[in-house]
Amino acid sequence: QVQLVESGGGLVQAGGSLRLSCAASGRTFRTYAMGWFRQAPGKEREFVAAISVSGTSTNYADSVKGRFTISRVNAKNTVFLQMNSLKPEDTAAYYCAAGVTITPTDFDSWGQGTQVTVSS
């Protein structure tokens, strides 16, 4: 069991940057792979990025590869998503997730989400 709280969302112009943070509770953070998913209105939730327990392996959706970077600081029970070169199609609610591996289907614990809106 883990509790996840996202922050850092907001409104940004196309081409700009945002950094999302996810704070995890408990002493078990280091046993979870962590990830980010997003969901736009009227669309299914989609995988964005994931990072292994140690931070040595990452996984990115093709749509964000080269623009987004996931990282974690285990000593602070925190995972980040650095988003650069943002596009209007990145607009969505972003959710932090915990799972077993960095495989997108292995995540089943979710935060409440933080809204990211990218204007043209």
Secondary structure, 3 states (H helix, E strand, C coil): CCCEEEECCEEEECCCCEEEEEEECCCCHHHCEEEEEEECCCCCCEEEEEECCCCCCEEECCCCCCCEEEEEEHHHCEEEEEECCCCHHHCEEEEEEEECCCCHHHEEEECCCEEEEEEC
